[in-house]
Amino acid sequence: MVVSTKNRGTFELIYYEACIDKYDALRRERYLKTGMGKRYLKNRLKRFLSLTGRSAAW
């Protein structure tokens, strides 16, 4: 229903992180956008997908 993603098909949520408050969430988001954060997230998702028998689409 959102204009920016409505033509891309359906998505399946495979990873979620909860934060204590907005400040904590903003700090985590800022970290995940750094080089080390991207590497961390990619490795974490790769491990999760291999354990569940799914393949990565990137």
Order of alpha helices (4+ residues) and beta strands (2+ residues): alpha-alpha
